[in-house]
Amino acid sequence: MSNRKQNSSYDKRSADKLLGVAAKKLGSDPETLRKQFQSGNYNSAVSSLSSKDQQLLQRALADPEMTAKVLNSPQAQEIFRKLSGK
């Protein structure tokens, strides 16, 4: 498998993981969040976040490389472990 294809599938898994965690915290489901984000209508999905956190999320979602970097950080991995109960 090419490196680009591997990165693409890894990024999708990371995004799916993030959507799952976010949906759980926001009381929604991952597919609804995905559709809202893809349509650019994520205001209702993130309305419970602070203004600062909403801006950070918007920047991260707009930049796939930044998203991957954040998701792969030790801090994010620790949060995933805690939220998933593993």
Long-range contacts (C-beta under 8 A, 24 or more apart in sequence): 7-68, 10-68, 11-64, 11-67, 11-68, 14-67, 14-68, 14-71, 14-72, 15-67, 15-71, 17-71, 17-80, 18-67, 18-71, 21-79, 21-80, 21-83, 21-84, 24-83, 25-83, 37-61
